[in-house]
Amino acid sequence: SYKNNQIDIHLQSVNHKNSFRTFNKMQNLIIFVSLLIVCYVNCLPQGPPICTLMPRHSNLQPQPGDWRDHFEVYSFRINQGRLLDPRNRTGTVDPRPNGVFFIIQPKNVPGGRSKEIKGFAVEVNRAHTRGFDPVTFPLINRNRKLKQMECFDGAQFLAHRDASPKRRISFFVANNLDYKTHAQRGIMRFRATVLENYSSFYSLEF
């Protein structure tokens, strides 16, 4: 079994030593989550019954303040073959990235209570689709935590498969290799809801 250790990833390092350590941490996190994808087992399609970012079990409002104080979102350009074969045992994994891998997890707050993800939903932001690569989720059927919803209005929507507590959520998006460049300019391609418990949730944009 794998231990769910908190991973502190530094996207920019101040020196070569820190950069090397950051690279190793990123590698380990990708391998860890990739193995969870490979170990996917079929489960009953639970989670929200409709495509909505608002929890329907009560008249809740999102938690105030900046969601970045509580959760963190990482994105990595990667080839999807590496997620299926993280150690490249077959020797056939193309090193060239063909998509973006996202990881959403609670932020490690020193002295604070460790948060968990009870529920999760993410929608492609339709305000930012024109002029961008189409968003597709080619590995979603191998994801044991998320499923793709069929939305009557054509929305592209992922939601949790069940309500079991989760330490992190991840998914792969094909193409869109310029995602981070656009995000740094304030173009948020995704809108999401993270449900901490039945009385507390956060609204994210990334």
N, C-alpha and C positions, 0 to 999 in steps of 0.2 A: 504494500500500500504506500501511498505518497503522503507526505506531511504537507499540510497547508500552511507553509511559512509565509509571512508578509515579505514581499519583495520591494525593495527600494530601488527604483530604476532612475538613473540620472541620464537625461537625454543629451546633455552637453557636459563634457568633462573639462576640468581646468588643467589637467595634465595627462600625459600618456598613461600613467599608472591608473588613475581613476577611470580613464576611458576603457582600459583593458578590463578592469573589474566590472564596469557597467556592461560591457559586451558579454562577459560571462554570465552575469545575472540575467540579462535579456535572453541569452541562449537557454539557460536553465528554465526560465519561465515559459518560453515557447515550447520547449520539449515537454514540460509538465502538462501544459494545457493540451498539447497535441496528443499526448498519450490518452488523455481523457476522451478526446474525440475518437481516437482509434478504438477505444474500449467501449464505444457506444452500444447500448442494448435497447431493444424496443420497449416502450412503455405506453401506457394509456394516454391519449391526447387530452390532458387536462389544461389548467390555466384559464385565462379569461375567455369567455364564450364569444365575445365580439371584438372588433378592432377598435379599441379605445385606449387612450393614455390616462384616462381618469378612472381610478378605482370605483367600482359600482356598489361596494358593500356598505358604504356610508357616505355622508355628505362632507367628505374631507376636502381640505385645501392643501396645496403643496407647502412643505416646510419653508419658512422664510429664510432669507439670507442666501449666501452663495453656496451652491451645491458642491463646489470645488473644495470647500472646507471639510466635506464629509466623504466624498468619493473622488476617484481618479480614473481617467480614461487614457489608456495607452494605445497607440497605433503603430504598426510595423509593416513596412513593405516586405512581402515575402512571397515565395512560390507555394501554391497550395499543395504541391507534392511533398513539400517538407513537413507540412502539418500531418500528412498521412504516413510519412516515413521520416520522422524527425532526425534520425541518426543516419539516414541515407544508406541503409543496409543493402538496398538493391543496387546502389551505385548509379541510379538512373534519374535522380532528382535534379531538375534544372535549377541552377543557382540564381537565374534571373527572376526577379519578382514578377508575379502576374496578378497581384491583388494586395489588399490591405487586411491585416489581422487586428481586430480590436479586442481589448481586454478592459472590462469595467470591474472595479473592486472597491471595497470600503477603504478609506484612507486610514493609515495607521497614526492615531493621535496619541502621543505619549501620555500615559496616565489616564487615558480615557477608556471607556468601555468599547470593546471590539464590536463593530457593527456586522450584521449579516444581511444578505439580500433574500428577502422572503418572496418577492415577486418582481418581475421585470417585463417591460414592453418597450420596443423601439420602433419608430416609424421613419421612413425616408421623408425628409423635409421636401415637400412638393414645391416649395417656393424656390428651391435651388436644384432643379433637374435640367432645365434647358441649358444647353451649352456644356454639359458635364457628361462623363461616361455614365451609361445606365448602371443602376445598382442591381446586382444579382447576388444570390447566396448559394453558390454551387455545392457547398459542403453542409448545408443545413440539415439534410437528412441523416448526417452522421453526428450531429450535435445532440448530446444527451440532455442538455439543459434547456435548449430553445427549439421552437417549432415555428414554421412560417404559416401565418394565418391567410385564409382566403377572404378578402375584404370585398364587399359588394360595390364599393366606390372606387375600386382599383388601387387602393393604397397598398404600399409595400410595408409589411408589418411582421415583426417577430415578437413572440411572447414566450414566457416560461412554460415548460411542460408540466410542472407540478409545483406545489407550494413548499417543498422541502427547503430548509435554509441552505444558502449557497455562499461560499466565500468569494467567488468571482464568477463573472459571466464573460463569454467570449464568442466571437463569430467572425467569419471570413467574408470579405466582399471582393468580387472579381474586379480587376482593372482599377480605375480610380487612383492611379499611382501619384497623382498630384493632390490627393486629399489634404495632406498636411499643409501644403502651400496655400490652398484656399482657406483652410481653417485659421491659419495665422492672419489672414486678411479679414477674418470675421464671418466667413461664409460657413454656416453650420449645416452640414448635410443631413444630420440626424437629430430627432427629438425623442427623448426617452423618459420613462418613469421607473424609478427604483422604489419599491415598496419595502420599507424596513420592518414594519409590522402592520397589523390591521388598523392602526391609528396614526401612522406616520409614513409619508412618502415624499420623494423629492422629484422635481422636474429638471431634466438635464437637456442641454443642447451641446452637440459636439460635431 
